[in-house]
Amino acid sequence: MANELEPAWLLHRRNYGDSGFLVDILGLNSGRISAVVKGGRRKARGGSFAGVLQPFTPLLVATSGRGELKTLSRLELAGAGVELAGERVFSGFYLNELLVRLLPKFVSCPTLFALYGGTIDALVATEAELDLRKFELMLLEELGYGLRFDMDANNDPIEAANAYLYDPTAGFLPRAFGFDDAWKKESRLQGDQLLNMADWLFNGDGLDGSNRQSLKDLTRLALQLQLGDRPLNSRKLLQAFRWREEPSKNPVQHAPADQ
């Protein structure tokens, strides 16, 4: 029996069998689902399925099937697709890849679903750096690894004058006697930095420029624990794009390495 239509976004699409697609979709109610689109590449249906199943396009979908791999039974457009220009399209691919690799299937996450749409909209006009950070933090929260910028690993309030080390498995560790050289530079923070991040996240205050980079380093460390050693394809594609766009700054012998 088919489910009812629900709002959704396409996260990933690849060919499947002789004429179909295998897709990953983020549904408002269903969460992340994988589904087969039968006959999606046939000429008679290609205009309705292949043309509609595009990234950053709001959809209405219904699936059927009892197993983990569903069948896409209905598909409609829910609005106009969002066009992301230049490097921003790779930020969109980055969000999609994070969801495909990290979000468990069939976990309803309406807040994350809404934030995804808002972040895609923000990418139309700007680089949306802080929107991307909020999405990463919300995803970590959904996974059970949320960051508390106002509390340390011992559940004590962050003190502005104290120094801290970020351990992705524990949180922010107070360091009364300085930093151990074995810790990465990105893991070392001052209490006033963390409190600025907390004010930005919870109260909408501005985030200082240097703290924006520190926040990016923090979310990258936190996500790396979940992603493992396999590089993100979206990051590699961005590097290749930059290399092609500015060949004078990226000679052949210095083509971008995997991150």
N, C-alpha and C positions, 0 to 999 in steps of 0.2 A: 504494500500500500504506500502510495506517495505521500510525502509530507506536504504541508501547506507552503505556499510561496513565502519567502522571507528575504529581507534585504541582505545583500552579500557583495563581496569584492573578490575578484580573481587574484590569487597570489602567484600561481604558477600554472603553465600549460605546456604539455609536450604531446607529441604524436603517440598514438596507442593503436596497435594492430594495423589493419589495412586502411581503415578510413576514420578512426575515432581519435579522441583526445583523452588524456588522463590529466585531470585538473586538481589543484588544491584551491579551496575556497574558504574564505572567512565569512561565516554566516552570523547574523545578529543573534539568533537563538541557538544555533547548532554549534557555534564555535568553528574550529578548523575541521574541514572534512575533505576527504579525497573521493573523487567520483570519476566514473567513466562517462564520456560523452559519445554515445554510439552514433556513427555516421556523421560526425561533425565535420569531416573533411570532404564529404561527397559534394559534387558540384551542385546537386539539387538542393542541398541544405547548407552549403558553405557560406552563403550570404547571410543566413540567419544565425548560425552558430559560431563559425570562425570569425565573422565580423563583429559579433557581439562580445565574444569571450576575449576581451582585451584588458590589459592592466589599467588601473585607475579609472575604471568605468563602473558606476553604480549599477548593480544588477538586482533582479528578483529571481530567485532560484527555488526549485523544489527537487528533492532527491527521493529515491526509493531504495529498498534493499535492507536486509537485516545484518549483513556482514559489515566489516570495517570499511571495505571499498564499496561505495554507493554507486548508484546510477543516476545521472542527471536526467530528470524526467520532464522538467519545465524550465524555461529560461526566457526572461524578458529584460529589456532595458528599463532601468529605474531613473535614468537621467542622462545628461550629456557626459561624455568622457572628459577627464581632466588631462590637458596637455602640459607636460612638464618639459621645459627647455633646458638644453645644455647639461650641466652637471647635476641639475636637480632631479633628472629622471633616474640617476643612479642612487640618489637618496631614497626615492620611491622604491626602487628595486631592493635597496638595503632593508627597508621596513618589511617588504614581502619575504625576503630571505630569512630574516630573524623569526618571523611568524612560522614559516614552514619548518624551520629547523628546531625551534624551541617550544612552540606552543603545543601542548598535548591535544589530541583529537577529541572532539565532542565535549569540550568544556566551554559552556556559555560564558562569554565575557563582554557584556554589552557596553561597559565603560571603555574598555580597550577598543571595541569596534567603533564607538563614536570618536574616540581620540584618533584612531587611524584615519577616518574620513577628514577630521579637522586638520591633521598634519599634512595630508595630501593637498588639501585646499590651500594651506599656508605656503606650500612649496611652489605654487603657481606664481606667487608674487615675490618671494624672498628665498634666501637660502634656508630660512626657518631653523636656524641652529638650535635655538632653545626649545622649539617645538619637537625637534628630534630627540633632545635630551629628555623631555617630559615623556615621550613615547617609550624610550628605553627604560626609564624609571617605572612607568606603569607596567610594562611587560615584566620586568624583574619582580614587581609586586605580585602580579598574577602567578608567577612561577614559585612564589614563596621565598624570594631572595631580595625583598625590598630594602632600600637603603634608608636608614634613620640618621638624618644629619644633625639632629638635636640630642641624640643619646649615644653614649659610647658602648663598647662591647660588654661592659659590666652593668648596663642599664643606668648609668649615672649621667646627669646632664653634661653636655659638651661645655667646656669652659673656654672662653675666648682666648685666654692667655696661654693655654696648654698646647702641646704638640701631640699629634696623633699619627698612627700608622694604620692604613686601611688593609685589612685582611679579608679577602672575598668570602672566606669561610666563617668568619667570626664577626666582622664589623670594624669599628674604629677603636684601635687599641691606644690607650693613653701612654705617652712616653715621657716620663718625668726626667729621664737622664739622657735625652738626645736620641739621635737616629743611629741605627745599626746600618753599616754600609752594605749589608747583604740585602736590604730592602730596596726595591726600585724607587727611583726619585718620584714617580707618579703616585706612589703610595704614601708619601709624606705630606701631611697637611697641618695647618695651624687651626686652632679652634675657631678663630674669627672667620676663616674661610668657610668652615662647615656651617656656622651660624648664618652667614650670608646666603649660602645655598638653601638652608632651611627657610629663611625669610622669603627667598625667591619662590620656592616651591609651594609654601603654604599660605603666604600672604600677598603674593604677586609683586614683591619688591624687585628692584633692578638687581642684576647680577654683574659684579665688576668684571672687566675684561679679562684680567688674569685668572679670575675664578672660573670663567667660562671654559678655559682650557683645562683647568684642574677637574672640573665636572666631567668634561669629555673623557679625560684620562680615567676617572673613577668608573664611569659607566662601561668603558671599554674593558677595564680589568674585571668588573663584575660579570659582564656578558661572556668574557673569554672563558671563565670557569665553566659556564654552561655549554659553550660552543665546542670546546675541546681544541685540538690542534688543526683541524681542517679549516683552511682559509675560507673567507667569505668570497663567493664569486662576484658579488656586486662591487666589492672593494677592488678586486683585480680588474674588473671592467672599467671602473673609474680611472685607475692608474693608466690603463691602455688608452682611454679617451684623452687624458691629459697629455700623454706622450704623443699622440697623433696631432693634437691641437697646437702643441708648441714643440715641434721637432728640434728647433734650434737650442732649446733648453734641455732636450732629452735626446742626445745623439744615440745612434743605434747601439753602440757598445755599452750604453748605460740605460737600456730599456728597463722599465720598472720591475722590481722584484716583487714576489708575492709577500703579502703582509701576514 
